[in-house]
């Protein structure tokens, strides 16, 4: 049995990935502390509330007290780390040429559907891929776009008078707040799906994001045939 080492992720990609994970987690947590001070969002049909973001038991289970000022302090400090890390990642991706592996190709959405069917064991074979499959390309590109969306809507909420033009671009203060909230829900869904995919892919894939390489075991007999 031969062993083949495949280098997959650069040290810059790994560092920025692992910096972003805790920073975004703290941003979501502190955002929850801010949101609970005025938790107005819910989905209704007529007078019937289908979903309230979030019910009382949710806050009780997570032990989230009313700490608006603390939430704002954490949110605005880690906001700068989120922005700096995000800009460094986008710059590095563009300069290094890594964007070629991340940018969705023609027919990416069709292939993403095929990847989903394969992951659900409905489709037997997965579409061909290079460094990332079509679903990953779409997801990773969307998360970058969402990051810029969070920056724009966040600044509009934070400084509505100073950057009034930005708030107007978002559709007003209330619209900017709703858009910021929806983007946060999107991050949570991305986190959950991403973690499930990592578990499904196994240790070798996780090691690539930690050490930068994958180890592939090859059968010598198969190679000699």
C-alpha positions in Angstrom: 0.0 0.0 0.0 1.6 3.3 -1.2 0.9 6.7 0.4 0.4 9.8 -1.7 0.5 13.3 -0.1 -1.6 15.9 -1.9 -1.2 19.5 -0.9 -4.5 21.3 -0.9 -4.7 24.5 1.1 -2.0 27.2 1.5 -1.1 28.4 5.0 -2.7 31.8 4.3 -6.0 30.2 3.4 -5.9 28.0 6.6 -5.0 30.9 8.9 -7.7 33.1 7.6 -10.3 30.3 7.7 -9.5 29.5 11.4 -9.4 33.2 12.3 -12.8 33.7 10.7 -14.5 30.8 12.5 -14.3 32.1 16.1 -14.7 35.8 15.0 -17.9 35.0 13.1 -19.2 32.9 16.0 -18.6 35.8 18.5 -20.3 38.2 16.0 -23.4 36.0 15.9 -23.4 35.5 19.7 -23.1 39.3 20.3 -25.6 40.0 17.6 -28.1 37.8 19.5 -27.5 39.9 22.6 -28.3 43.0 20.6 -31.3 41.5 18.9 -33.0 40.4 22.1 -33.4 44.0 23.2 -35.9 44.3 20.4 -36.8 40.9 19.0 -39.5 41.9 16.6 -39.2 39.4 13.7 -41.7 36.6 13.2 -43.5 34.8 10.4 -47.2 35.1 10.5 -50.3 33.9 8.5 -53.1 36.3 9.4 -53.0 36.6 13.2 -51.3 33.2 13.7 -47.6 33.2 14.5 -45.8 30.3 12.7 -42.2 31.2 13.8 -40.9 33.8 16.2 -37.3 34.7 16.2 -36.8 33.6 18.9 -39.2 32.1 21.4 -38.6 32.7 25.1 -37.4 29.1 25.7 -34.6 29.6 23.2 -33.1 32.5 25.3 -33.7 30.5 28.5 -31.9 27.4 27.3 -28.9 29.3 26.0 -28.8 31.5 29.2 -28.8 34.7 27.1 -29.6 37.6 29.5 -30.5 41.2 28.6 -27.0 42.5 28.0 -27.4 45.1 25.1 -24.4 47.2 25.9 -22.1 44.2 26.3 -23.4 42.7 23.0 -22.8 46.0 21.2 -19.3 46.3 22.7 -18.3 42.8 21.5 -20.0 43.2 18.2 -18.3 46.5 17.2 -14.8 45.3 18.4 -14.9 42.0 16.5 -16.5 43.7 13.5 -13.1 45.2 12.7 -11.4 41.8 12.9 -14.1 40.4 10.6 -13.7 43.2 8.1 -9.9 43.0 8.1 -9.7 39.3 7.8 -12.3 39.3 5.1 -10.5 42.0 3.0 -7.2 40.1 3.5 -8.8 36.9 2.3 -10.5 38.5 -0.8 -7.2 40.3 -1.7 -5.1 37.1 -1.2 -7.6 35.1 -3.3 -7.4 37.6 -6.1 -3.7 38.1 -6.1 -2.7 34.4 -5.6 -5.1 33.1 -8.3 -7.0 31.0 -5.8 -10.2 32.6 -7.2 -9.9 30.2 -10.2 -10.8 27.3 -7.8 -13.6 29.2 -6.0 -15.5 31.1 -8.7 -18.5 29.0 -10.0 -18.2 27.8 -13.6 -20.9 27.7 -16.2 -23.5 25.2 -15.2 -22.4 25.4 -11.5 -26.0 25.5 -10.2 -27.0 22.4 -12.1 -23.9 20.5 -10.9 -24.6 21.7 -7.4 -28.0 20.0 -7.5 -26.2 16.8 -8.7 -23.8 17.1 -5.8 -26.7 17.5 -3.4 -28.5 14.4 -4.8 -25.2 12.4 -4.5 -24.8 13.5 -0.9 -28.4 12.4 -0.2 -27.6 9.0 -1.8 -30.2 9.6 -4.5 -27.6 9.9 -7.3 -25.0 7.2 -7.6 -22.1 9.2 -9.0 -20.9 12.7 -8.2 -20.1 15.2 -11.0 -16.4 15.6 -11.7 -14.6 18.2 -9.6 -11.1 19.7 -9.1 -10.1 21.3 -5.8 -13.7 22.1 -4.9 -17.0 20.7 -6.3 -19.7 22.9 -7.8 -21.7 23.1 -4.6 -18.6 24.3 -2.7 -17.8 26.9 -5.3 -21.3 28.3 -5.1 -21.4 28.2 -1.3 -17.9 29.8 -0.8 -18.6 32.5 -3.3 -22.0 33.3 -1.7 -20.4 33.5 1.8 -18.0 36.2 0.4 -20.9 38.1 -1.0 -22.8 37.7 2.2 -19.8 39.1 4.1 -19.9 42.3 2.0 -23.7 42.4 2.6 -23.2 42.2 6.3 -20.6 45.0 6.2 -22.8 47.3 4.2 -26.0 46.7 6.3 -24.1 46.7 9.6 -22.5 50.1 8.9 -26.0 51.4 7.8 -27.4 50.3 11.2 -24.4 51.4 13.2 -24.1 54.9 11.7 -27.4 55.7 10.0 -26.8 59.5 10.1 -23.1 59.5 9.1 -23.7 57.1 6.2 -27.2 58.0 5.3 -26.5 57.3 1.6 -25.6 53.7 2.6 -28.8 53.4 4.7 -30.8 54.6 1.7 -29.1 52.1 -0.5 -30.3 49.3 1.8 -33.9 50.6 1.7 -33.9 52.5 5.0 -33.0 51.6 8.6 -35.6 48.9 9.2 -34.8 47.3 5.9 -31.1 47.3 6.7 -31.7 45.7 10.1 -33.9 43.0 8.5 -31.3 42.3 5.8 -28.6 42.1 8.4 -30.7 39.6 10.4 -31.4 37.4 7.3 -27.7 37.3 6.5 -27.0 36.2 10.1 -29.5 33.4 9.7 -27.7 32.5 6.5 -24.4 32.2 8.3 -25.9 29.9 10.9 -27.3 27.6 8.2 -23.9 27.7 6.4 -22.2 26.7 9.6 -24.5 23.8 10.2 -24.2 22.4 6.7 -20.5 23.0 6.6 -19.9 21.1 9.8 -22.1 18.2 8.6 -20.1 18.1 5.3 -16.8 18.1 7.2 -18.0 15.2 9.4 -19.2 13.3 6.3 -15.9 13.9 4.4 -13.9 12.5 7.3 -10.6 13.2 9.0 -8.5 13.4 5.8 -10.5 16.4 4.6 -10.3 18.1 8.0 -6.6 17.5 8.2 -6.2 19.4 4.9 -7.6 22.5 6.5 -5.3 22.1 9.5 -2.1 20.9 8.0 -2.6 21.8 4.4 -2.4 18.3 2.9 -4.4 15.1 2.4 -2.9 11.6 2.6 -4.2 9.2 -0.1 -3.5 5.5 0.2 -3.0 3.8 -3.1 -2.9 0.1 -4.0 0.4 -0.7 -5.7 -1.2 -3.7 -7.5 -3.8 -1.5 -8.9 -1.2 1.0 -10.1 0.8 -1.8 -11.9 -2.1 -3.2 -13.8 
